[in-house]
Amino acid sequence: MKFEDVYEIKELIGKGSFAEVKKCVNRKTSQLFAVKEIHYEDAEHRENVEHESELLEQLDHVSIVRLEEVFYADGKVLMVLEYLPGGDLFDGLVSRPSYSEKDACACAQQIITALNYLSKLGIIHRDLKPENLLLAEKPTVDRPPIVKLTDFGIAKSIKDGRQVIECHGSGSPMYLAPETILERPVGCAVDIWACGVILYLLLVGYPPFWNQRVEFLLLSILQGNYTFPSPYWDSVSDSAKDLIRKMLTVNPDQRITASQALRHDWISQGDIVPSLHRQTTFVRLTAFNARRKLKGVVLGLIARKRLTFTPSRNVVRLSRKDSYTPDPELEHEGQEILANKEHEEEHRLGKIDEDVNGHDNDLAKSPKEYHLTDLKPRRARTYRSSVYIKVKAGEGRARDRVGKKRPDEDN
């Protein structure tokens, strides 16, 4: 039976380099679904697409998008999925009338629950980011967001009782774990790292690692070079910071697991997490989301810069001041939002001064320092763009590694 015999296509929901997601309706039941139409170029690509559908068929969890059925046609695969009208995580959150640390906790709890389920099945998502976290319904005031994990396009299954698997480093640069950048064997710990980055974003509205130069972004991640600067973190509970530290641990063997995270006080005692409206976080998150959607600043800009780098022949050592704090442009956009919304000058966010930029935090330090020894852009057949870096850990031998970006990552 053909797809067109069962479903009627409606409007376009989203589009990538190789796939389109559209709303569709079952002709018999009138039930709404989303159909992900993936076009493949060769047998290898088709095998990867089939792997995604076969993997989704194994999954049955309230916090993971449900696969209804799969259709195969010439040059494409159509996966009929559960329809989630709430949009992606950040779109939904910034549409809410209020936002609190308790809301962030509710989102994190659902994400970690999904990751715990996947880890028991030996499945690594490998591309956890806000765009792949969808909301089951439009934002409401009376209950927290209902979050569901989607897009298993680069997910991997760990078999034969192993804990890690060797694979090419790929994913969204901002959410890459250190072991992914170094292309070491990876396990479920990479998803916990990405969850820690998302949780950091949810609590203050900006990411823990950011730099306009992608080599510094990657090296900041390798060093675990992040901080909890004042005043942005002053009102965040110590328990939330503790969970982030345990998630953003550079050594994957020492990183907290999903099962352990679910037992962490901040998650297990979510009822007592502060529920006061975090206005400045909400504003900063709104500005961050707007730049992500309209300017592609979170992912697209990084990808484009990979193709225009001027290689440096000098050894570069990251210092603590390179740790990301909200950049002036993002702060300015946040100020404008506050000014338009409140019409009060005292609600404007201040620019980051040198003291904040130089803020130190011993808890964030990594036992290893990495040195940039070579950098050049390059293109690959499978990936739209990549950056070639050579890093040296301490006095050890330099290693060649590649940070890559999937073809369908346009935002």
N, C-alpha and C positions, 0 to 999 in steps of 0.2 A: 504494500500500500504506500502511496506517495504522501509526502507531507501535506501537499495542497488538498488532498482528499479529506484530511482530518482537521486541518487548521486553516484559519484565514489570517493573513498578515495584516497588521495594523501599522501604527506609526513607528518610526525609528527611535530607539532609546539611546544607543551609543554606537560609536564606530571606531575601529582601530585599523592597523595596517593590513591585517589578515582576516579580521572578523567584524561582523556587525551584529548588534543585539536589537531585536525588534519585539514589540508587543504583538501577541497573536491570541486568537480566541478559538477554542474548540467548537467546531461547527455543530456538534451534537449536544454538548452540555452547556455551551456559552461561557465556560470557565476561562478566565484570563491566564495566560502564561507568557513567558519570555522565551524567545528562540534565539540561540546563539548560532549564527551561520558562519562557519569557518571554511575559508577557501585554502586548499593545499596545492603546492606547486609540484611536488614529486612524491615518490613512495615513502621516503623518509619522513617528510612532513605529515603525510597522512597517518603514518604509524604513530607519530607523536600526538596527533589529534585523537586518534582512536584510544591511545593510552589515557588521555584525559577523560573521555567518556566512560571507559571501563573502570577507571578509578572512582568516578562519581557514582557509578552504579553500586559500589560497595558501601557507600556512605548513607547513614540514616541518623541524623542528629538535628535537634531543634535549632542549633546555631550554625548550621551549614546549609547552603542552598540545595534544594532537592531536585534531582534529575528525574523528569517524567518519562521521556523516551528519546530515542535517537533515530534519525533518518539519514541514509546515505544517498547521495546523488553524484552526478558527474562533476568531479573536481571540488566537491564540498561535503561537509558534514553538518547536519542541523541537530543541535541539542535543545530539546524542549525543557525549559527549566521553570521552577517555581517563580511566579511573578512577584517582585518586591517593589512596591510603588513609592517607598520612602526615599529613594535616591541613595547616594553613598553616604558614609558616616558623617563626614564634615559638612556636606550640604544639609543634611538633616539637623545636625546640632546647631548650626548657625541660623536655622529657621525657627528654632524654639524661642519662646518668649523669655526664658531664663535658663541659666546653666550653672551647675554647681559641681563641687568636687564629688558629691554623691552620684551625680550623673556620669562623671568620668569613671567612677568605681563600677557602676552598673555595666557600662560598656566594656571595661577591661575584664570584668568577671565573665561575661559571655564569650569574649574572644579567647580567654585562657581556657574556659571549659571546652570550647571547640578544639583548641590545640591539644588539650589533654586527651580528648577522644581520638584525635589523629595519631598522637604518639603511641597510644595503645595498639593501634593498627599498623604502626611502623610507617606512617606517611608523613613526609615533610612537604609543607606547602611551598616554601622557598620564595614566595612573592607577596608576603603579608604587607599591606599598605592600606591607607584609608580608602583608596579607589576600589579595593577588593573587599571592602566591608560594607554591605548594603543593609538598609533598614526595611523591616517588613511592613512598615506602615508610615504614614505621614506623621510628623512630630505632633505630640499631644502634651498637654500640661500635666495631666493627672498620673502619668506613668512614665518610667524611663524608656529610652529607645530600645527597640528589639533588633539586635544586630545579628547578621548572618554572613558567614565567610563564603566567598565565591572565587572563581577563576583559578582552576587547578592546572593551568596550561603548562607550567614548568615543575609541577609537583613530582616527587619521586617516592617510590616505595622501597623500604629497607627490608630485605629478605634474608632468610637463612640465619635468623637470630642475631644479625649484626646490629651495631649501634650507629654506625656511620656509613656513608656511601661516597664514592668518588664521582664527581661530576664537574662540568664546566661551571665556573663562577658566573652567575647571572642574577638578575633582579633589579630593583630600583635602587640607584646609588645611595640615597639618603637612608635607606633601611637595611643596607647590607651589613651582615655580621663580619667581624674581622676574619674569621676562617674562610668566608666566602671570597673576600677580596684576595686572600692569599692562595685561593684555590686548593685548600687542604680538604681532606674528607669532611663532610658535613653531616650533621644529624638534626634531630628535632630542636636542638638548642638554637639554630639560626632563626627559627620562628619566634622563640622567646625573646631574642635580641630585638627583632623587628617590633614585637609587641611592646618592649620597653621604650623604644623610640616613639611609638604611637601614644603610649601612656604619658610620656614627657610632654608631647604636643598637646594632649587633652587637658593637661593640668595648667599649662601656662601660655599656650597658643603659639609657641615657636619650637623648633626641633632642637635636640641636644647637639647635633653636629651639622654645621653649615659653613661653607666658604665659597666665594665666587669662583675660586680656582679649584677644580675638581681634585687635583692631586693633594691639596691640603685637606679637602673634605675626607678623602680616603685615608690619609695619614692620621687625621684626627680620630677617625673610627678605630684604626689600628692601635692607637695609643689609649683609647678610651678617654679621650680628652674632652670632658664635659664638666660643667659646674652647675651649682644651684644658686645663681647670683641674686642678691637683694636688689630691688624690692620685689622682684617677680615671684620669688619662692617664699617670701616671708609668711604668707597666709596659707601655704600648703602644709598639710599635716606631716609630721616626721615619719609616720608609718608609710605614707605614700612614697616619700623620698627613699626610704629603706628598701621598698620593693623595687624601685627603679634601679638602685645600686646593684641589687642582686640580679636583675635582668640584664643590665648593661655591664656585665663582667666580661672582660676581654677573653679570658680563658674559658672555652666552652665547657670544660670538665668541671669548672667551679660555678658555672652559671646555674641559677635556680631552674628547676624543672617546672612543667605545667602543673603537675600534681602537687609539688611543694608550694607553688604560687597560690593555688586554690586554698591552701591551709594558712597562708600568710594573714596576719591580723587585719590588714587593710582590706583584703578581699573577704575573709570569713566573717568579719565583724562590720560588714558594709552598712548595717543599719545605723551605726553611730558615726559614720563619716559625715563631716560638715555638709549641710545642705544650703548654705547661704549662696546667693547669686554672685558669681565671680565675673563682675562686669568687665574688668580690664582683660581678663583671659578671654572672655566672650568676644570682645572687640578685636583683640589681637588674632584670635582664631578666625574671625570673619575676614580680616585683612589678609591673613595667610591663605585662606581658602579662595578668596577673590583672585589673588595673584596666581595661585595654582591653576585655577580654572581659566582665567582670561589671558594670562601671560605665559602660562606654562613654566613658571619660574622654578617650581619644585623639581621637575624632571626634565622637561623639554629644554630649558636653558642649559642645564648640565650637559645634556647630550650634544647640543650644538657646540658648546665650548670645547668638547672633546676633539672636535675636528679643527679647531683653530688655535691650539696651544703652541706656544713657542718653547721648545724644549730648553730646559736649564741644565747647564753642565756643572753647576755648583751643587755641592751637597747641601741639602736643606734640612734643618732640624726644626721641628715644630716646637713652639714654646706655649706656655699656658695661655697667653693672651690670644692665641689663635682659636681657642675654644669659642664656639658660637654664642653670641648673645644677639638679641633682636637688632638687625641692622637698621640704620637711620631711615632708609626708604620705607621699610615695613612699619617702623615706629610712626613715621609721618602719616602713612595711610590710616593707622590706628587712631592717630590724633584727629584726623578729619572725620572719621566715623563718630568718635565721641563728641566732637564739636557739633556735628549735624544732629546728633541724637539728643544730646543733653543741653546744648547751647550754654555750656558753662566752661569757662577757661580752666578752672581748677581740675577738671576731669581729663585734661589732655595728658597724654603719656610723654614723659621726658625722654630725650635722646640718651643713648648710653654714653656715660662719660668714661674717662680713661681708667678711673678706679674700678668700675664694673668690668671693663674690658680686661683689666689685669687681675681680676678676682681669682684667687687660688683656692683649691679644694683638694686636700691630700687624699680624700676618699676616692677621688676620680682618677688618680694616677695609675698608670699601668707599670708593671715591673720592667717592661721593655721599651726601648726607644727605637723608632724606625727612622732611617735616613733615606731621603730620596736621592738616588744616584743617577737615574736616567728617566726621561719621560718623553713620549712621543705619541701622537694620535695615530690610529690606524683603523681601517675598515675590515670587516669580516663578512663572509658570504652569509652566514646565518644571522648575524646581528647587525642592526642598522649602524651602530657606531660602537666604538670601544676605546679605552685608553690603556696604553701599554705603560706600566711602571716597573721599575726595578727598585726593590727595597732591600735594605740590609738591617738585620736585627742585631744590635750590639756590634760585636766584632766578628759575627758569623759571616758566612758566604752570602753574597747577594743572590736573591731569588727573583726570577721573572714572573710577574703576575699580570693578569688582565682583568680590569673591571668592565663588565659588559652591560648592555641594555637590550632588552627584548624589542623586536620590531614593532610590537603593538603598544609600546609605551609612548604615547604621544603627549601626555599631560605631565 
